[in-house]
Amino acid sequence: MSNTSPNTSPDPAQASPGATTHFGYETVKEADKAAKVAQVFHSVASRYDLMNDLMSGGMHRLWKAFTIGRADVRPGMKVLDIAGGTGDLARAFAKRAGPSGEVWLTDINDSMLRVGRDRLIDRGLLVPVAVCDAERLPFPTGYFDRVSVAFGLRNMTHKDVALAEMRRVLKPGGKLLVLEFSRIAKPLAPAYDWYSFNILPWLGQKVAGDEASYRYLAESIRMHPDQATLAAMLETAGLSQVRYFNLCAGLVALHEGVNLG
């Protein structure tokens, strides 16, 4: 598994000593969050897709299909899938980009990435794979036509830095797509909260043998910026034509923005 790519970018400013952030509802040192998130995904990697199907009733496949359609990847395009995990988006993008295109599957978690790499190989798709941090993308400026991140942004420590990096590696005219859990419509919120904090941890224990990781995942959704806040963050990162689409009454939202250069 590669951990290099065509070029490197300068590191963003490091966090000040003692700075804190959230890990679900827990306050932790910024320097410790990445390791805690890594532990969660090392634990759930082998059952990740099964749990996604159970938790969403299979709806995650429709959310990803909508994202793939909005990406409009065409033959010859260069595409970067960040936090790509088990490779659902990368697989679809690789088929659309064709042999003249270039699709990178990346994730900060090597356990998740191994699952994705092996799945792509099993389907006869060979794509570049790299372990890398979205806050320090090892790619040249203006390299990709599309950048995607599905259900990964909320786990990043410095979301503003990561979004700026995503914009940096986009070509002028290139599009960023961010698929993430968001704020569900208020009338549905009580039922959703009950499901999230009762059923999800129970499923995690029964299916993946890990209640704590799925409790963290429920908490991390609540700590993630809402639709309007995330849209403003994309604009602050330098993206234009920012818009978002609420899916399933806002349970999930797809944000997109264009790098106008």
C-alpha positions in Angstrom: 0.0 0.0 0.0 1.5 3.3 -1.1 1.8 6.3 1.2 3.2 8.5 -1.5 1.8 10.3 -4.5 2.8 12.7 -7.3 4.0 15.6 -5.1 3.8 17.0 -1.6 2.2 20.1 -0.1 3.4 22.2 2.7 2.2 21.2 6.2 -0.5 23.5 7.6 0.2 25.3 10.9 0.3 22.9 13.8 -2.1 23.1 16.7 -0.9 25.1 19.7 0.2 23.0 22.6 -2.6 22.1 24.9 -5.3 22.9 22.4 -8.5 20.8 22.8 -11.2 19.5 20.5 -14.2 17.2 20.7 -14.2 13.4 20.3 -17.9 12.8 20.3 -19.1 14.5 23.5 -15.7 14.1 25.1 -13.2 16.9 25.2 -9.7 15.7 24.3 -6.3 17.2 23.3 -6.1 17.9 19.6 -3.0 15.9 19.4 -4.9 12.8 20.7 -8.0 13.0 18.5 -6.5 11.3 15.4 -5.4 8.3 17.4 -8.8 7.9 19.1 -10.6 8.1 15.7 -8.1 5.6 14.3 -8.9 3.2 17.1 -12.6 3.4 16.3 -12.1 2.6 12.6 -9.5 -0.1 13.2 -12.2 -1.7 15.4 -15.1 -1.5 12.9 -13.3 -1.9 9.6 -14.1 -5.6 9.0 -17.9 -5.1 9.7 -18.1 -1.5 8.4 -20.3 -2.1 5.3 -22.5 -4.6 7.0 -23.1 -2.1 9.8 -23.8 0.7 7.3 -26.5 -1.5 5.7 -28.1 -2.3 9.0 -27.9 1.2 10.4 -29.3 2.9 7.4 -31.6 0.2 6.0 -29.4 0.2 2.9 -30.1 3.9 2.3 -26.3 4.7 2.3 -26.1 3.2 -1.1 -28.7 5.6 -2.5 -27.0 8.6 -0.8 -23.7 7.5 -2.4 -25.4 7.0 -5.8 -26.8 10.5 -5.7 -23.2 11.8 -4.9 -21.8 9.8 -7.8 -24.4 11.3 -10.1 -23.7 14.8 -9.0 -19.9 14.3 -9.4 -20.4 13.7 -13.2 -17.1 12.0 -13.6 -16.2 11.6 -17.2 -13.5 9.6 -19.1 -10.0 11.0 -18.5 -10.8 12.8 -15.3 -8.6 12.8 -12.2 -10.5 12.1 -9.0 -9.5 12.0 -5.4 -11.6 10.1 -2.9 -10.7 11.2 0.7 -11.6 9.0 3.7 -12.6 6.6 1.0 -12.5 3.6 3.3 -14.1 0.5 1.7 -14.0 2.1 -1.8 -17.7 2.5 -2.8 -17.2 5.9 -4.4 -13.7 5.2 -5.8 -15.1 2.1 -7.5 -17.8 4.0 -9.3 -15.5 6.9 -10.2 -12.9 4.5 -11.6 -15.5 2.9 -13.9 -16.5 6.3 -15.2 -13.0 7.8 -15.5 -11.9 4.8 -17.5 -8.4 3.8 -18.4 -7.5 7.3 -19.4 -8.5 8.7 -16.0 -6.9 8.5 -12.6 -8.8 7.8 -9.4 -7.0 7.8 -6.0 -8.5 5.9 -3.0 -7.1 7.5 0.2 -7.8 7.2 3.9 -5.9 8.0 7.1 -6.9 4.6 8.5 -4.9 1.7 7.0 -7.4 -0.9 8.2 -10.2 0.7 6.3 -8.0 1.2 3.3 -7.0 -2.4 3.1 -10.6 -3.5 3.0 -11.3 -1.0 0.2 -8.1 -1.9 -1.8 -8.9 -5.7 -1.5 -12.5 -5.1 -2.6 -11.4 -3.1 -5.7 -8.9 -5.8 -6.6 -11.6 -8.5 -6.3 -13.7 -6.5 -8.8 -10.8 -6.2 -11.2 -10.1 -2.5 -10.5 -6.5 -1.4 -9.9 -6.4 2.2 -8.6 -3.7 4.1 -6.7 -4.2 3.7 -2.9 -2.6 5.9 -0.3 -2.7 6.4 3.5 -2.8 10.1 3.9 -4.1 12.8 6.2 -6.8 15.1 4.6 -5.2 18.1 6.5 -1.9 17.5 4.6 -2.7 16.1 1.2 0.4 14.9 -0.6 -0.8 16.0 -4.0 0.1 19.0 -6.2 -2.0 22.1 -6.4 -4.6 22.0 -9.1 -4.3 18.3 -9.8 -7.8 16.9 -9.6 -11.1 17.4 -11.5 -13.1 16.1 -8.6 -12.5 15.6 -4.9 -15.0 13.7 -2.7 -15.3 12.8 1.0 -18.2 10.7 2.2 -18.9 10.4 5.9 -15.3 11.3 6.8 -15.2 15.1 7.3 -16.9 15.0 10.8 -14.0 12.9 12.1 -11.3 15.4 11.1 -9.7 17.5 13.8 -9.3 20.7 11.7 -12.2 20.7 9.2 -11.3 24.2 7.9 -7.7 23.1 7.2 -8.9 19.9 5.4 -11.4 21.8 3.3 -8.7 24.3 2.3 -6.5 21.4 1.3 -9.3 19.9 -0.8 -9.8 23.2 -2.6 -6.0 23.5 -3.2 -5.7 20.2 -5.0 -8.7 21.0 -7.3 -8.1 22.3 -10.8 -9.9 25.6 -11.7 -13.4 24.5 -12.4 -13.0 21.4 -10.3 -15.7 20.3 -7.9 -15.6 19.2 -4.2 -18.4 16.9 -3.0 -18.9 16.4 0.8 -21.5 13.7 1.8 -22.1 13.7 5.5 -24.7 13.2 8.2 -26.3 16.5 9.1 -29.3 18.0 10.9 -32.5 16.1 10.5 -35.8 18.0 10.4 -36.9 19.0 13.9 -40.1 17.0 14.0 -38.1 13.8 13.4 -35.2 14.7 15.8 -36.6 13.0 19.0 -37.1 9.7 17.3 -33.7 9.9 15.5 -32.0 10.7 18.8 -33.6 7.7 20.5 -32.6 5.4 17.6 -29.0 6.8 17.5 -28.3 6.4 21.2 -30.1 3.2 21.8 -30.3 1.1 18.7 -26.9 2.0 17.1 -24.8 1.1 20.1 -26.8 -2.1 20.6 -26.2 -3.0 16.9 -22.6 -2.2 17.3 -22.3 -4.6 20.2 -24.3 -7.4 18.6 -22.8 -7.2 15.1 -19.3 -5.7 15.5 -18.7 -6.4 19.2 -18.1 -2.7 19.8 -20.7 -0.6 21.5 -18.4 2.3 22.3 -17.3 3.0 18.7 -20.9 3.3 17.5 -21.8 5.5 20.5 -19.0 7.8 19.4 -20.3 7.8 15.8 -23.7 8.9 17.0 -22.1 11.6 19.1 -19.8 12.8 16.3 -22.9 13.4 14.1 -24.4 15.7 16.7 -21.1 17.7 17.0 -20.7 18.1 13.2 -21.7 21.5 11.7 -25.2 21.9 10.4 -26.0 22.4 6.7 -25.7 26.2 6.6 -22.6 26.3 8.8 -20.8 23.7 6.6 -21.8 25.6 3.5 -20.2 28.8 5.0 -17.1 26.8 5.8 -16.8 25.7 2.1 -17.0 29.3 1.1 -14.4 30.3 3.6 -12.1 27.7 2.2 -12.3 29.5 -1.2 -15.0 27.5 -3.0 -17.7 29.1 -5.1 -21.2 28.1 -6.2 -21.7 26.3 -2.9 -24.9 24.5 -2.5 -26.3 21.6 -0.6 -28.9 18.9 -1.0 -30.8 17.5 2.0 -31.4 13.8 1.8 -33.9 11.9 3.9 -35.2 15.1 5.6 -31.7 16.3 6.4 -30.5 13.1 8.0 -27.7 13.4 5.4 -26.6 16.3 3.2 -24.5 16.5 0.1 -22.5 19.8 -0.1 -20.7 20.8 -3.2 -18.6 23.7 -4.3 -16.4 24.7 -7.3 -12.9 26.0 -7.3 -13.0 28.9 -9.7 -9.3 29.5 -9.3 
